[in-house]
Amino acid sequence: MMKEFIQNMPKAELQVHIEGTLEPELLFELAKRNKVELPYATLEDAKKAMPYQNLPSFLVSYYANLKVLLTEQDFYDLTLAYLEKAASQNIRHTEISFDAQAHLNRGISLSTVMVGMHRAMQDAEQKCKISSGLILCFMRDLSEDDAQKVLLEALEFKDWIMAIGLDSSEMNNPPEKFKNVFDRAREYGFLTVAAAGEVGPAEYIWQAIDVLHVSRIDYGIHCVEDPDLMSRLVMKKIPISVCPVSNVKLGIIKSMQKHPLKKMLEEGLCVTINSDDPAYFHAYLNENFLAAQAGLSFHKDEIYEMARNAFLSSFLDNDKKEKYLLELDHYYNQ
């Protein structure tokens, strides 16, 4: 019964990397199309390589596989495949992160990336009735100067970008490193988010809030180590986009039973459930809800609360939020 409730529930997803939705089948298809050699002899070899022990080993494979993405059509196919999958899981709205620098540094133009994704998003809205937005993320292991250049280039596509974010390798790359570019992004009118407190300390979450002035925190699980930070997050109603299966698969949390998500919700934090890199962790949004529910014994009202949080925490305008919330409330009350 809980499985059916989760599967059919209207949902929003706020933390998913489009590059992390590259399924092995599409990886091989694009490699063949673009005559790109892969380190895997067969599709099965690629699937077997997917389990990862930690974040660094995951990122090596993650970025290596991006070499198959070369054309506008490739980015279209990647984005449309995710949106169709999301719609099949009753996701009504999704906010998709992407790493512009990972493509620009390979010689792919920002226009190629943006136009391909944007076309897919338009087609999916018509065909699948799913709304979506893009979050351009700066890679924190690169320099702030590099991020500044990307921000200026992205202004051409400002109407297609919902927010600016910060992601990739967190350790030794504190949010304060990007203060100036985030200040500039806000001056241009962009909303902002940042990954913080995934493998990095609670201090990084403080910096994301007080130095970068973000509207939302991605991951944020180490907030539970700092009671003052927890109080601040509750008081300011700062949403946290949690990715439970990813946290466990990467060994950041030892098991789902030990995940702090339930404590975060019980303490009054505005937490949401998300899939992060679903092709690599074999878990899209429904699977993340199901795994969290099974491991942490969430009740139906808690599942509903986290789904409601996602719509409330999205960057949709108030009219669209209200529309989706009414649909969710109707579903829950039935």
SULMOQUI-V734921 format. One line per field, one symbol per residue. ss: DSSP state (2 for helix, 1 for strand, 0 for the rest). phi: phi as a letter, one per 30 degrees, with the letter a starting at -180 (. if undefined). psi: psi as a letter, one per 40 degrees, with the letter a starting at -180 (. if undefined). Layout:
ss=???
phi=???
psi=???
This chain:
ss=0222222200111111122220022222222222000000002222220000002222222222222200022222222222222222001111111112222200000222222222222222222200111111111000022222222222222222111111100000002222222222222000111111000002222222220000011110222220222222222200111102222220000002220022222200001110010222200022222222222200022222222222222000022222222222222220
phi=.ddddddcddbbbcbbcdddcddeddeddddddchcdcdcdbdddddddddbcadedddededdddddcbceddddddddddddddddcidcbbccdbceddcedcjcdddedddddddddddddddchbcabccdcddddcddedddddedddddcedccdacbbbidddibdeeecedddedddddjddbbadaidcddeeddedddccdhddacciidddddbeddeddddddhddbccbddeedddidcdaddcddeddddddjddcbcbcibdddchaddedddddddddchdddddddddddedddddcdddddededdddddddddd
psi=dddddddehhiiheghhddeegiddddddddddefhhiehdiddddddedhididdddddddddeeeehdiddddddddddddddddeefhdiihhiigdddddeeehiddddddddddddddddddefhiiihhhhiheeiiddddddddddeddfdeehdihahaahdhegidedfdddddddddeeiiiihhifceiiddddddddddefieihhcededeegdddddddddefhihhigddddddeedhdiddeheddddddeeigiihiecgdddefhadddddddddddefiidddddddddddddeieiidddddddddddddddd.
